Amino acid sequence: MTLKTESNYDTFRDCLSGLVIHRLATPRKPQKRRDTKGRKKAIGYVEAPRDRSPTDNDAEELAKFIEVCMIVLKLCARFAEEIIST
C-alpha cells in the first residue's frame, strides 16, 4: 500500500470512530406509543432502561472494534487489487 492509501485509511478510521462515538453518546428518544387496533389487551413492548454509564472497558472494546473494521476493509481492498491486477 502506498503512503497516500494508508493516510486515507487513517482518515476513514477517524471518521468512522467519530460517527460511532457520536451515535453511542446521543441518548435515544423514546418512541411514541401507538393506539392498539383490534385487541384492547395487546401486549406492549417496554424498552429496558439504559442507566449504564460508559466505562474504560467500553472505550477499549470500541477501539478494538474499529481496528477490526479497518483490518477487514484493508484486506478487502488488497483482495480487490489482486483481482483487478490479474
N, C-alpha and C positions, 0 to 999 in steps of 0.2 A: 504494500500500500504506500502511496505517496504521502508526503508530509501534509499536502493540502487535503487529501481524503481523510487523514487522521484528524486534522483540525475540524473538518466538517462533522465527523463522528462525535468529537468532544462538544461541539456546539449543539448538536442534536441531543446529546445526553443531558446537557444543561437545560435545554428547553423542555425535554421530557420530564426531568425531575422537578422542574418548576411547576409544570402543569399538574403533575401528580400530587405534589405537596399542597398546591392551592386547592385542588379538588378535595383532598382529605381534610384540610383545615377549615373549609367552609361548612358551617352547620347545615344539615338538611332541613328544608322546610316541611312541616307536616302536611300531608295531603288532605284535601278536603274530603269529608265523608259524603258519599252519595246516598241518596234515599234508596232503600231497598224496594225493588219491584217484585211483585209476586208475594213470596213468603215474608211474613212480618217477623218471624223469629229466625231469620237467616243469621248464620254465624259470621261475625265480622272479625277481620284480622287486626290485631293490635301490634304495632311495632314496639319491640323491646327498647327500653330507654338506653341511650348511649351516654352513660356517665363515666365512661372510661377515659382517663386522661392519657395523652401521649407520653411515652417513656423513651429513654435512650435506646432500649432494645427495639422499639418500633422504628426509630430512625436508622438503626443498623440494618434491620430487615429491609427497609425501603431502599437503602443504598445498595444492598446485595441484589435486590430485585431489578433495579435499574441497570446495574452492571451486567446481570444475566441477559437482560433485554438487549443491551448493546453487543454482547458477545454473539448472541443469536443473529442479530442484524448484520454484524461483520461477516459471520460465516455464510449467511445467505448472499451477501454481496460478492464474496470470493467465489462461491459456487456459480453465481450468475456470470461472473467474469470468465470463469473456466468454460462454461457452456458457450459463451459468445466467442471466445478465442478459438474454440475447436471447430 
